[in-house]
């Protein structure tokens, strides 16, 4: 898999964080426009529960509504980081599992390698997102134990 931010999705909500980890950090600190959240809604409609997406990003439904009313306003670093975590995990799951549909189904199902937790529920923290990414890497290389 390419370094974070270099994998390009043609459609969907992939928020491009170009280049190195330092460049991704700078992009997170700057914030992405609120429309990134709208793109996530559109790309996950019917495949991931909206409340799980909000928990993964770390915002309330009320905050999401406020963001939608001003889509050009940059999001704060915390919210942008939540979007980055979610989207980097989704991109990796799509790469490993072969499709958006398979990735969404896997993200929303209990995983034995994550102590029977749903991957989408762990993305809300950096350690949880890393655990999900580690499992995906193991799956990619056929190492489950």
C-alpha positions as CSV (number, residue, x, y, z in Angstrom):
1,X,0.0,0.0,0.0
2,X,1.2,3.5,-0.8
3,X,2.0,5.9,2.1
4,X,-1.1,7.6,3.5
5,X,-2.6,10.2,1.3
6,X,-1.1,8.9,-1.9
7,X,-3.8,6.3,-2.5
8,X,-6.4,8.1,-4.7
9,X,-10.0,7.2,-4.8
10,X,-11.8,8.4,-7.8
11,X,-15.1,8.9,-5.9
12,X,-16.1,8.9,-2.3
13,X,-14.8,10.9,0.5
14,X,-11.1,10.2,0.5
15,X,-9.6,13.4,1.8
16,X,-6.2,13.7,0.0
17,X,-3.4,14.3,2.5
18,X,-0.5,14.4,0.1
19,X,3.1,13.2,0.6
20,X,4.9,12.4,3.8
21,X,3.5,12.0,7.3
22,X,4.7,15.5,8.0
23,X,2.7,16.9,5.1
24,X,-0.3,15.0,6.3
25,X,0.2,16.4,9.8
26,X,0.2,19.9,8.3
27,X,-2.9,19.3,6.3
28,X,-4.7,18.0,9.4
29,X,-3.6,21.0,11.4
30,X,-4.9,23.3,8.7
31,X,-8.3,21.5,8.5
32,X,-10.3,20.3,5.6
33,X,-13.5,22.0,4.4
34,X,-16.8,20.8,6.0
35,X,-17.8,19.3,2.7
36,X,-15.5,16.4,3.4
37,X,-18.0,15.2,5.9
38,X,-20.8,15.5,3.3
39,X,-18.7,13.3,1.0
40,X,-18.3,10.7,3.7
41,X,-22.1,10.7,4.2
42,X,-22.7,10.2,0.5
43,X,-20.0,7.5,0.0
44,X,-21.2,5.5,3.0
45,X,-25.0,5.9,2.6
46,X,-26.6,2.5,3.3
47,X,-23.3,0.7,4.0
48,X,-22.2,2.1,7.4
49,X,-24.5,3.4,10.1
50,X,-24.4,7.2,10.4
51,X,-24.0,7.1,14.2
52,X,-20.9,4.8,13.9
53,X,-19.4,7.3,11.4
54,X,-20.0,10.2,13.8
55,X,-18.4,8.2,16.7
56,X,-15.4,7.3,14.6
57,X,-14.8,10.9,13.6
58,X,-15.6,12.1,17.2
59,X,-18.4,14.5,16.6
60,X,-22.1,14.7,17.6
61,X,-25.1,14.7,15.3
62,X,-25.7,18.4,16.2
63,X,-22.1,19.3,15.3
64,X,-22.4,17.4,12.0
65,X,-25.6,19.4,11.2
66,X,-23.7,22.7,11.9
67,X,-20.9,21.6,9.6
68,X,-23.3,20.8,6.8
69,X,-24.8,24.3,7.0
70,X,-21.4,25.9,6.3
71,X,-19.5,23.4,4.1
72,X,-16.8,25.8,3.1
73,X,-15.6,26.5,6.6
74,X,-12.5,24.6,7.6
75,X,-12.9,21.9,10.3
76,X,-10.8,22.0,13.4
77,X,-7.7,19.8,13.7
78,X,-9.5,17.3,16.0
79,X,-12.3,16.7,13.5
80,X,-10.0,16.6,10.5
81,X,-7.9,14.1,12.3
82,X,-11.0,11.9,12.9
83,X,-11.8,12.1,9.2
84,X,-8.2,11.2,8.3
85,X,-8.3,8.2,10.6
86,X,-11.6,6.9,9.3
87,X,-10.7,7.5,5.7
88,X,-7.2,5.9,5.9
89,X,-8.7,2.8,7.5
90,X,-11.5,2.7,4.9
91,X,-8.9,3.0,2.1
92,X,-6.7,0.3,3.5
93,X,-9.8,-2.0,4.0
94,X,-10.8,-1.4,0.4
95,X,-7.3,-2.3,-0.7
96,X,-7.1,-5.5,1.3
97,X,-10.7,-6.6,0.7
98,X,-11.0,-5.6,-2.9
99,X,-14.1,-3.4,-2.9
100,X,-15.9,-0.6,-1.1
101,X,-18.8,-2.9,-0.4
102,X,-16.6,-5.6,1.2
103,X,-14.7,-3.0,3.2
104,X,-17.9,-1.5,4.6
105,X,-19.3,-4.9,5.5
106,X,-16.1,-5.8,7.3
107,X,-15.8,-2.5,9.1
108,X,-19.3,-3.0,10.5
109,X,-18.9,-6.7,11.6
110,X,-17.3,-8.1,14.7
111,X,-13.8,-9.2,14.0
112,X,-12.2,-12.1,15.9
113,X,-8.7,-10.4,15.6
114,X,-10.1,-7.4,17.4
115,X,-11.5,-9.3,20.3
116,X,-14.9,-9.5,18.6
117,X,-15.2,-5.7,18.3
118,X,-16.4,-3.9,15.2
119,X,-13.5,-2.2,13.4
120,X,-15.6,1.0,12.9
121,X,-16.0,1.2,16.6
122,X,-12.2,1.3,17.2
123,X,-11.4,4.0,14.7
124,X,-12.4,6.8,17.1
125,X,-8.9,6.6,18.7
126,X,-5.4,6.4,17.3
127,X,-4.6,3.1,19.2
128,X,-7.8,1.6,17.9
129,X,-7.2,2.7,14.4
130,X,-3.7,1.2,14.6
131,X,-5.1,-2.1,15.8
132,X,-7.5,-2.2,12.8
133,X,-4.7,-1.4,10.4
134,X,-2.5,-4.0,12.0
135,X,-5.2,-6.6,11.5
136,X,-5.7,-5.5,7.9
137,X,-2.0,-5.9,7.2
138,X,-2.1,-9.4,8.7
139,X,-5.1,-10.3,6.6
140,X,-3.3,-8.9,3.5
141,X,-0.3,-11.2,4.2
142,X,-2.4,-14.2,5.3
143,X,-1.3,-14.1,9.0
144,X,-4.3,-14.3,11.3
145,X,-2.8,-15.8,14.5
